[in-house]
Amino acid sequence: MLRSISLRLAALYTALFALAVAVLGAMILFATREALARQFEARITTESVALAQEFRTEGLNGVLQAVRERDRTPGALDYGFKGPGGVPLAGRLSTARASSGWSVVSLPSRSGRSSAVRLFSTDLGGGYRLLVGDDLEQIEALDGVVLRGFAVALLGVILLGAAGGYALSRDMQQRFAAMSGVAEAIIDGDLARRVPLRGEMDDLDRLAATFNRMLDRIGQLMESLRQVSNDIAHDLRTPLTRLRQRLEAALRTADAEQRAEAVEAALVDLDAILETFAGLLRISEIERGARRAAFRPLDLAATAGLVVEGFAPSAEEGGRFLSLVADGPVPVEGDAELLAQLVVNLVENGLRHTPVGSAVRVVVRRDEEGPVLSVIDDGPGVVMAEQERLFDRFYRLERSRSTPGSGLGLALVAAIAKLHGARAGLFDAGPGLEARISFPPHG
Amino acid sequence: MKLLLVEDDGEAAAYVRRGLSEAGHTVDYAQSGREGLNLAISETYDVIILDRMLPQVEGLTILRTMRASGVSTPVLLLTALGGIEDRVEGLEAGGDDYLVKPFAFSELSARVNALARRPPTQAAPTVLQVADLRLDLLKRVVTRAGSRIDLQPREFQLLEYLMRHAGRVVTRTMLLEAVWGFHFEPRTNIVETHVSRLRGKLERGSGHELIQTVRGAGYRLRVPD
């Protein structure tokens, strides 16, 4: 419990608050004392002046009467009147010995105990002396009241702080425990777990939401990893099975020519498998981004031209038309070899997934946002919903399952495009498909 | 030819050695990089086949040391699958060619033959001649038996490469690299279509096969005996 941050914070705040209350109490105490003392002083001086006036106008008897009268009034000040030679004439303070001005004397109180009295002594002339004072006990009593009040307040603050701190830290601890519980569950393999939110969107809720988004992302990555491993296994199972059958057949056959044929066919299968591996490794190498060091300024139109020129005869043999549409050089910053591979893959896709007689155009242009390379065919196109997934590794359209291919071509295109900061997208060319690579503005 | 093979995998090395010996080469073999380096420096070879992935001393280190000690023998590097970066590094370290493992033996053999230096004839030939076929590198003109043949720029490059390696097997991959600069294999056999077009232009009406197809390996420009 002491390790809990929230509890420690609550304790710290309670202590600070208690200190604040104590300081406030002390200040109020001082202030009241000051105010009271000043008030008493004022009363005492006023009384002294009034009685001195009385002495001058009404004479000795008048003042003695006034002193006695006031001395009897409960709650009033203390008075004393002395005659020449210090003879006490009237009032409780008349026995006190004091010189002119302010002084504090100790006097037996009415209850018998001795108490401190602050008094003001006035010399009235002719040996007469007037004493007006007040019992300090009253001020002290008031101190006690203030102090008790604050002690209660302080205790209240501490109790409330402790209770609040405990409740708060329990609450926080529960929320933290929920988070760490989810993390533990995920470590143990339950990837579907998420941190519950309170819906208050406080900072802890926001943290939990971020945490959940991170878990979603990890989940996606895990899923794609699982998917890719599954796909690799699945995609390799067919050629590996075929390879095995071919080799077995070769082993069984007695005819040397047939055996050679079987082994040759097995090598073709094996090369296809190796090609899949090479493709995967190539994609991951490109995704690592190490190739960016090899970026040079180059002409995208020239790269596309090289590919079109290389593939046009083969396309023609296959009964399709491949052409380049480019107005002039389109400079981009990139890796010439990888960009050539990107164009090759798109062109091969275009040639492979269209019926005989189709035309595939490679268009290189510059629009307001930057260089654009499009490979447009007039084939059957694809369903919109499938377009995004086509860039995934091993994703193949149902109708393409029968055509040879590793299912890595577009994934490689996506990786190369990403390395160049370009966007790869598939669009409906109505009819047909447009694969468009939009590069960032050059320079 | 006298070859040096530096390769730590014994089984792979035995296979390569047997193949190269059958092709009439003398093959020295070193299993470790250090041993290979010693042989490369003390003996004279036509071509060195060097595996990049060697225990203890790395292949590239050996290559650099070799070049630093003045050994200029052509080196064919064997690199791991998928390593695009490897090729660039290998060539920068002084390698002359590279081959990705696993490879077809025919590919290795063709590349070793292509690397071996021919006895120097002319310093820099401006004209290549094989039998009645003549290729002028400066004028960019090809004639056969005196009559001019019109070639596309890529066909010209293709023929130039074949003529430079006349009499030797040249693989599809070598042509892809040399003519198109593609260090990857497209699914479409673009080399085949281009070679057959070139062949059509060269052999029109002659009935005499100049560019031979070597089954399972590649092409060879025939040199008359």
Interface residues (C-beta under 8 A of the other chain):
Chain A: E264 L267 L274 E275 F277 A278 L280 L281 R282 S284 E285 I286 A290 R291 A294 L306 E309 G310 F311 P313 S314 E317 A336 E337 A340 Q341 V344 E348 L351 R352 P404 G405
Chain B: L81 G82 G83 I84 E85 V88 V100 P102 A104 Q152 R154 W180 G181 F182 H183 F184 E185 P186 R187 T188 N189 I190 T193 H194 R197 G216
